[in-house]
Amino acid sequence: MQDLYQRDVAALSKLQNLRFFPLAVTRGQGAYLFDQTGRKMLDFSASWGAASLGHGHPAIVDAVTRAAQDQAGCSILSSASLPAIELAEKLLEITPGHGERRVWLGHSGSDANETIARVVIAATGRPRIMAFSGAYHGGTAGSMAVSGHTTQEGVEKFNGLSLIPYPDPFRPYLEDPSGDSVLNYIEELFRKSFPPHEVAAFFFEPIQADGGLIVPPPGFFKKLANLCKKHGILTVCDEVKVGLGRTGKLHCFLDEDMVPDIVIFGKGLGGGLPISAAIGPAHIMNHQAAFSMQTLHGNPICAAAALAVLETIEKEKLINNAAHVGQIIQNELKALQVDQTIIGDVRGRGLAIGIELIEGEDKKPAAQKTSLIIYRAFELGAVLYYVGMHSNILELTPPLTLTAEQAKNGVNIIAQAIEDVENNLVSTEKLTGFEGW
C-alpha cells in the first residue's frame, strides 16, 4: 500500500495543514491511535482536545447511530429539532449565568467566537472589543480579527480591537506575577486612549491555551470581571479548549470565582464531531433573526453526540478523573524537572497541562528543541504537539478517560524524548517539511 501520509500530501490542500511529524492514522481506540502498519500510539493531544472521550467511545457511537437512523432533518435553520433543543436545555442547566439566557449552536469555536464578536457590537452599539495578546479565538476571518496570537501575524484585525498582556506568572508583565499591573494597564487605556463605555466586550481564556497553557494568577479574573461590570462591559469566556471537565472542574472559569456573561464551547463538546455553542443573555443572543446562521448548524447528529458527551462526563465521573490523573502527570513532570534544566515550568489544571522548555539562565524559549522533542516522542509512541507565542510549550490535552497507567507511560515517553534530544540523538533534518506553528 502506498504510504498513507504521502497520499495525503498528494491529495489534500496544505492550507489546512498544521503538521509536526508524519502522523497518518487508520483507527483509534480509547486513548490510542493506530497507523497503517498497526503501530499503537498514546494520544496525549486528543486532536487538540476535541476527542474528549477518546476514540470510539460507545456513548458517542450509540448516539450518532440512533440519530442517523432516525434523522430529524439536518438543520435548525427553519425548524425546531429535538436533539438541538435537548442539548441547549442541558447546556443552560449546567452552565452558571444571570437572568434569561439563550444558546446559539455552531460548528466550531471559531464560528462561535466570531458570532459573539459580531453580535455584542451590534446589540450594544459599542464599537470596541478587548482581548489578550496570545489569544487564539479561532481560524475564521472574524475570530482571527479578535485574536492576538503570533501565528496570525499579518491577519487583518478588527478595527476596534485592543490587545492586553495576559497575566503570565512565569513571564510576568512588568515583573508583576500578581497580574495587578495588567489591570492598571487596562485602566490607563480607559483614561488616556478610549472611554470604557465604547467597549462592548472583553474576550478571555481562563487558561490561555494556544498562547502557552498559561494559568493566570489567583484572583485576577475576578478583579477583571468586577472592572468590566463597573463599566457595563460584557465578559466573554472562551472555554473551547479548556472547558467541559478538562481542568478538573466542569467549567474552567469556576476556579476564578466569577461568572462570565457569555460562555463559548467547542472542540470537546462534540467528542470529535463538529459542534460549538455560545450561551449568553437573551437580549444579546436574540438580537436579530438570521444574524449568524449556516444550514447544518445544530444538526441532529452532532447535537446528539454533544449531549452524549455531556451525559458521559457526568455518568463516568470524568471531571474527577481529569483532576486525579492530571495531578499524577504534573507530579511526574515536576520530578523530571529536577534533573532536566530544559524544563522551565510545568503548569496547568486537570488534563490541560503545559511544559515550558527553555535554554539558559535568561529562560530563552527552546523552540527548535521543542520541535525535536515532539518528533522523538512520536517515534517513541506518543502524540503531542506544542503551542505558545514562541513555539516552546509542550501541550498535553489527552482524553478525559486517560488512566493513571497511561499517564505515567506518556510521561516516560516524554522524558525519554527530552533525554534523546538533549544528548543530540535526534537530527534536525527530520523537521524538514513540518512547519508546525
C-alpha distance (Angstrom), angle and dihedral (degrees) to the residues before:
residue distance angle dihedral
M1 . . .
Q2 3.79 . .
D3 3.78 110.8 .
L4 3.79 107.7 -84.6
Y5 3.79 94.3 -139.7
Q6 3.81 91.8 53.7
R7 3.80 89.8 50.1
D8 3.80 87.5 54.3
V9 3.80 91.6 51.3
A10 3.81 91.2 49.5
A11 3.80 96.4 47.7
L12 3.81 111.2 28.3
S13 3.79 130.8 69.1
K14 3.77 117.5 -103.2
L15 3.82 88.7 -145.2
Q16 3.80 89.2 85.2
N17 3.81 97.2 42.2
L18 3.79 125.1 116.0
R19 3.78 99.2 166.3
F20 3.79 129.7 172.1
F21 3.83 102.2 167.0
P22 3.84 136.4 -3.9
L23 3.79 97.3 -78.3
A24 3.81 113.2 164.6
V25 3.79 117.1 167.4
T26 3.79 132.0 -165.7
R27 3.79 100.1 -177.6
G28 3.79 145.2 -7.2
Q29 3.77 136.3 -144.8
G30 3.79 123.2 -171.8
A31 3.80 108.2 -51.5
Y32 3.81 93.8 -10.8
L33 3.79 136.5 88.8
F34 3.80 125.5 -160.2
D35 3.81 129.0 -153.9
Q36 3.82 128.5 -150.0
T37 3.80 91.7 -84.8
G38 3.80 91.2 54.2
R39 3.81 93.4 -107.6
K40 3.80 110.3 159.2
M41 3.81 119.2 -137.0
L42 3.79 129.7 -174.4
D43 3.79 108.3 -123.3
F44 3.80 107.1 -137.2
S45 3.82 91.8 165.6
A46 3.83 105.3 46.1
S47 3.81 87.8 -152.3
W48 3.80 91.6 -54.5
G49 3.81 90.4 -42.9
A50 3.81 96.9 -51.2
A51 3.82 95.4 114.4
S52 3.79 91.3 65.2
L53 3.82 94.7 163.5
G54 3.78 93.9 37.9
H55 3.79 123.5 -115.1
G56 3.79 124.5 -35.6
H57 3.81 96.8 0.3
P58 3.84 108.7 -178.4
A59 3.81 92.6 -131.6
I60 3.80 92.5 59.7
V61 3.80 93.3 40.6
D62 3.80 90.3 52.8
A63 3.81 95.3 44.4
V64 3.81 93.9 48.4
T65 3.80 92.9 44.8
R66 3.80 93.3 51.4
A67 3.80 92.4 45.3
A68 3.81 92.4 49.4
Q69 3.81 94.0 45.9
D70 3.80 93.2 52.7
Q71 3.79 100.6 24.9
A72 3.81 116.1 -171.0
G73 3.78 95.3 -150.4
C74 3.78 116.8 -73.2
S75 3.80 104.7 -98.8
I76 3.80 146.0 45.0
L77 3.78 91.0 -152.8
S78 3.80 95.2 102.3
S79 3.80 104.4 6.5
A80 3.77 140.6 42.2
S81 3.82 115.3 -108.7
L82 3.80 127.4 -162.7
P83 3.85 98.5 -138.4
A84 3.82 91.7 52.0
I85 3.80 92.0 45.9
E86 3.81 92.2 49.4
L87 3.80 91.2 48.3
A88 3.80 92.6 49.2
E89 3.80 91.8 47.9
K90 3.81 90.3 50.1
L91 3.80 92.5 49.6
L92 3.81 91.2 50.2
E93 3.80 89.8 48.9
I94 3.81 96.5 51.7
T95 3.81 100.3 36.5
P96 3.81 119.0 77.2
G97 3.78 116.6 -130.2
H98 3.77 146.3 143.4
G99 3.80 128.0 -100.7
E100 3.78 127.0 -24.7
R101 3.80 112.1 -12.3
R102 3.80 140.2 -177.4
V103 3.82 136.1 -158.4
W104 3.81 126.1 -129.3
L105 3.83 115.9 -161.8
G106 3.80 124.3 -152.4
H107 3.80 142.6 154.8
S108 3.82 103.8 -97.8
G109 3.77 145.5 -0.1
S110 3.78 86.6 -97.2
D111 3.80 96.4 61.2
A112 3.80 91.4 41.0
N113 3.80 93.4 53.6
E114 3.81 91.3 43.8
T115 3.80 91.6 51.2
I116 3.79 92.8 50.2
A117 3.81 92.2 45.8
R118 3.79 89.2 55.1
V119 3.78 98.5 42.3
V120 3.81 98.7 46.8
I121 3.79 89.1 58.8
A122 3.79 93.9 44.4
A123 3.81 94.7 45.6
T124 3.81 98.2 43.4
G125 3.79 99.9 34.9
R126 3.79 88.7 -133.9
P127 3.83 112.8 132.6
R128 3.81 102.7 -153.6
I129 3.82 138.2 77.7
M130 3.80 128.8 -169.1
A131 3.80 126.1 -153.6
F132 3.80 139.2 154.8
S133 3.77 131.6 -88.7
G134 3.78 106.2 -108.8
A135 3.80 92.7 31.8
Y136 3.79 116.4 141.6
H137 3.79 106.9 -166.8
G138 3.79 96.0 164.2
G139 3.77 150.9 -59.2
T140 3.80 103.8 -93.4
A141 3.79 120.9 96.6
G142 3.80 93.9 -103.7
S143 3.81 96.6 44.7
M144 3.81 92.5 45.7
A145 3.81 87.9 50.7
V146 3.83 90.2 65.5
S147 3.82 96.0 39.6
G148 3.79 130.3 93.4
H149 3.81 107.6 -159.3
T150 3.80 122.4 135.3
T151 3.82 91.2 -129.1
Q152 3.80 88.3 67.1
E153 3.78 96.8 53.7
G154 3.78 110.4 142.2
V155 3.80 92.5 30.0
E156 3.79 111.9 124.8
K157 3.79 110.3 -106.5
F158 3.77 127.5 -146.4
N159 3.78 107.8 -85.5
G160 3.80 92.7 -126.4
L161 3.83 96.8 46.1
S162 3.79 122.1 125.5
L163 3.82 117.5 -171.4
I164 3.79 118.6 -150.7
P165 3.85 127.6 -163.3
Y166 3.81 110.6 -99.3
P167 3.82 112.4 -124.4
D168 3.82 102.4 -108.3
P169 3.82 114.3 179.2
F170 3.84 91.0 -163.3
R171 3.80 94.4 50.4
P172 3.83 101.0 19.5
Y173 3.78 124.3 -163.2
L174 3.83 108.6 -111.0
E175 3.85 87.5 -4.1
D176 3.81 88.9 -72.2
P177 3.84 110.7 132.1
S178 3.82 91.4 -177.8
G179 3.80 92.9 71.0
D180 3.80 92.7 -130.8
S181 3.80 90.2 119.9
V182 3.79 88.4 60.5
L183 3.79 90.6 53.7
N184 3.80 89.6 48.3
Y185 3.80 88.7 51.6
I186 3.81 90.5 54.1
E187 3.80 92.6 50.3
E188 3.80 89.6 47.7
L189 3.82 88.7 55.5
F190 3.79 89.3 52.2
R191 3.79 91.0 52.3
K192 3.80 99.2 43.5
S193 3.81 111.8 18.4
F194 3.81 109.8 32.7
P195 3.81 137.1 -16.5
P196 3.82 116.5 -101.8
H197 3.80 92.5 -123.0
E198 3.81 87.7 72.3
V199 3.82 91.7 63.0
A200 3.80 116.1 93.0
A201 3.80 98.8 -175.8
F202 3.78 146.8 -8.7
F203 3.82 113.4 -135.8
F204 3.80 116.4 -154.3
E205 3.78 143.6 163.9
P206 3.84 112.4 -137.2
I207 3.80 85.4 -144.1
Q208 3.79 110.9 22.0
A209 3.79 100.4 -126.3
D210 3.80 114.5 -175.3
G211 3.78 88.9 23.2
G212 3.81 88.2 69.9
L213 3.82 111.8 -65.1
I214 3.80 87.5 -85.7
V215 3.81 116.0 -178.5
P216 3.82 109.7 -152.5
P217 3.81 123.1 -129.3
P218 3.83 114.5 -87.7
G219 3.79 112.1 -86.5
F220 3.80 96.3 12.6
F221 3.79 97.8 114.7
K222 3.79 93.5 44.3
K223 3.80 88.1 56.9
L224 3.81 90.9 46.1
A225 3.82 91.5 49.4
N226 3.80 91.0 51.0
L227 3.80 90.4 49.9
C228 3.80 91.2 50.4
K229 3.80 92.8 46.4
K230 3.80 90.0 51.9
H231 3.82 89.4 59.3
G232 3.81 99.1 36.1
I233 3.81 93.0 -109.1
L234 3.81 115.3 151.7
T235 3.80 116.9 -126.3
V236 3.82 113.8 -137.6
C237 3.79 114.2 -165.1
D238 3.81 115.4 -157.7
E239 3.82 105.6 -152.8
V240 3.81 93.9 161.4
K241 3.81 95.6 123.2
V242 3.80 103.8 16.8
G243 3.81 102.8 39.4
L244 3.81 138.0 90.7
G245 3.78 100.8 50.1
R246 3.78 100.2 -38.9
T247 3.81 96.3 115.7
G248 3.80 96.4 44.8
K249 3.80 91.7 -92.9
L250 3.80 125.7 79.7
H251 3.80 88.5 -117.5
C252 3.78 123.7 25.9
F253 3.82 91.8 -140.8
L254 3.83 89.5 64.5
D255 3.81 87.3 80.9
E256 3.81 89.5 58.5
D257 3.83 99.0 62.6
M258 3.80 92.0 -127.2
V259 3.81 137.8 97.1
P260 3.82 116.5 -135.5
D261 3.79 121.3 -137.5
I262 3.81 91.9 -130.8
V263 3.82 129.1 23.0
I264 3.81 125.8 -162.4
F265 3.82 124.1 -155.3
G266 3.81 130.8 -175.6
K267 3.82 140.6 129.2
G268 3.82 103.7 44.7
L269 3.81 93.1 32.2
G270 3.80 90.1 82.7
G271 3.78 96.2 37.4
G272 3.80 88.2 -131.7
L273 3.80 100.5 -25.1
P274 3.82 120.8 102.2
I275 3.79 111.0 -99.3
S276 3.79 136.9 124.6
A277 3.77 136.4 179.2
A278 3.77 139.1 -157.2
I279 3.81 120.9 -162.8
G280 3.76 120.8 -166.1
P281 3.82 148.8 130.1
A282 3.80 114.3 -42.3
H283 3.80 93.0 -126.0
I284 3.82 88.8 59.3
M285 3.81 99.1 37.8
N286 3.82 92.6 46.1
H287 3.80 94.2 44.2
Q288 3.80 95.6 123.0
A289 3.80 135.1 -7.4
A290 3.83 116.0 -113.2
F291 3.81 90.2 13.6
S292 3.83 94.8 134.3
M293 3.79 117.9 8.1
Q294 3.78 142.0 144.4
T295 3.77 125.2 -177.2
L296 3.82 97.2 -113.4
H297 3.78 97.3 42.5
G298 3.81 109.4 129.2
N299 3.81 93.5 7.1
P300 3.82 112.6 176.2
I301 3.80 97.2 -115.6
C302 3.81 95.6 54.7
A303 3.82 91.7 38.5
A304 3.81 90.9 51.9
A305 3.81 90.8 49.6
A306 3.81 91.5 50.1
L307 3.79 92.4 50.1
A308 3.81 89.1 50.0
V309 3.82 89.6 51.9
L310 3.81 92.6 52.8
E311 3.81 92.6 46.4
T312 3.81 92.4 46.9
I313 3.80 93.2 49.9
E314 3.79 87.2 57.3
K315 3.81 98.3 38.6
E316 3.82 96.2 47.8
K317 3.82 94.0 40.0
L318 3.79 90.8 -123.7
I319 3.79 93.4 161.1
N320 3.80 89.5 63.8
N321 3.79 90.0 44.2
A322 3.80 91.7 52.7
A323 3.80 91.2 51.4
H324 3.82 93.6 46.1
V325 3.80 99.5 43.0
G326 3.79 92.0 39.5
Q327 3.79 90.1 56.5
I328 3.79 90.0 51.2
I329 3.80 90.2 53.4
Q330 3.81 92.7 48.3
N331 3.82 92.0 47.9
E332 3.81 91.0 50.8
L333 3.80 92.1 46.9
K334 3.80 94.0 48.0
A335 3.80 89.1 51.7
L336 3.81 87.9 51.6
Q337 3.81 89.9 48.7
V338 3.81 90.5 64.7
D339 3.81 90.7 67.8
Q340 3.80 100.2 30.0
T341 3.81 113.0 66.7
I342 3.80 89.8 -174.1
I343 3.82 87.2 75.1
G344 3.78 104.1 83.3
D345 3.79 98.7 170.4
V346 3.80 140.7 3.1
R347 3.78 113.2 -160.0
G348 3.76 144.7 153.0
R349 3.76 143.8 89.2
G350 3.77 127.1 -96.5
L351 3.80 110.8 -32.8
A352 3.80 95.3 -14.4
I353 3.79 102.0 90.7
G354 3.79 133.2 162.4
I355 3.81 128.4 -164.0
E356 3.80 112.4 -162.8
L357 3.80 112.6 -151.7
I358 3.79 118.3 -155.0
E359 3.79 142.6 174.5
G360 3.81 126.0 -142.5
E361 3.77 132.8 -7.1
D362 3.80 91.5 -66.2
K363 3.85 89.6 64.9
K364 3.80 93.6 -121.2
P365 3.83 110.2 -175.7
A366 3.82 110.4 -100.3
A367 3.81 94.1 -143.7
Q368 3.80 101.1 158.3
K369 3.80 93.4 44.7
T370 3.79 88.4 50.4
S371 3.80 90.1 57.0
L372 3.79 90.9 47.9
I373 3.80 92.9 48.2
I374 3.79 95.3 54.9
Y375 3.82 89.7 44.7
R376 3.81 90.2 52.7
A377 3.81 91.1 45.3
F378 3.81 87.9 54.5
E379 3.80 89.7 53.0
L380 3.80 89.6 49.5
G381 3.81 93.2 50.5
A382 3.81 109.9 -90.7
V383 3.81 130.2 107.0
L384 3.80 117.5 -147.2
Y385 3.78 135.5 135.4
Y386 3.78 139.5 -153.2
V387 3.80 132.9 -115.1
G388 3.79 137.7 173.7
M389 3.77 139.2 104.2
H390 3.83 87.8 -84.3
S391 3.83 98.1 35.0
N392 3.80 93.9 -115.7
I393 3.82 106.0 112.4
L394 3.80 119.8 99.1
E395 3.80 105.1 -143.5
L396 3.80 122.0 -149.6
T397 3.82 115.1 -168.2
P398 3.83 102.9 148.8
P399 3.81 124.7 168.5
L400 3.80 114.7 -68.4
T401 3.81 86.4 -121.3
L402 3.83 92.8 65.4
T403 3.81 112.9 135.4
A404 3.80 127.4 -137.1
E405 3.80 90.7 -112.2
Q406 3.79 92.2 51.6
A407 3.81 89.7 47.6
K408 3.80 92.5 54.1
N409 3.80 91.7 46.2
G410 3.78 89.8 52.0
V411 3.79 93.3 50.7
N412 3.80 89.6 49.2
I413 3.80 89.5 55.5
I414 3.80 91.2 49.2
A415 3.81 89.9 49.0
Q416 3.80 91.4 51.7
A417 3.81 91.4 46.7
I418 3.80 91.5 51.9
E419 3.79 91.5 48.2
D420 3.81 92.7 49.2
V421 3.80 92.4 50.1
E422 3.79 93.1 45.5
N423 3.82 88.0 52.2
N424 3.84 90.3 51.8
L425 3.80 93.2 -116.2
V426 3.83 95.0 132.9
S427 3.80 118.5 73.4
T428 3.80 119.8 -135.7
E429 3.81 87.1 -138.8
K430 3.81 87.6 78.4
L431 3.80 89.4 69.5
T432 3.81 92.7 63.1
G433 3.78 109.6 122.9
F434 3.81 94.9 13.1
E435 3.80 107.5 100.7
G436 3.80 97.7 172.1
W437 3.80 114.3 -180.0
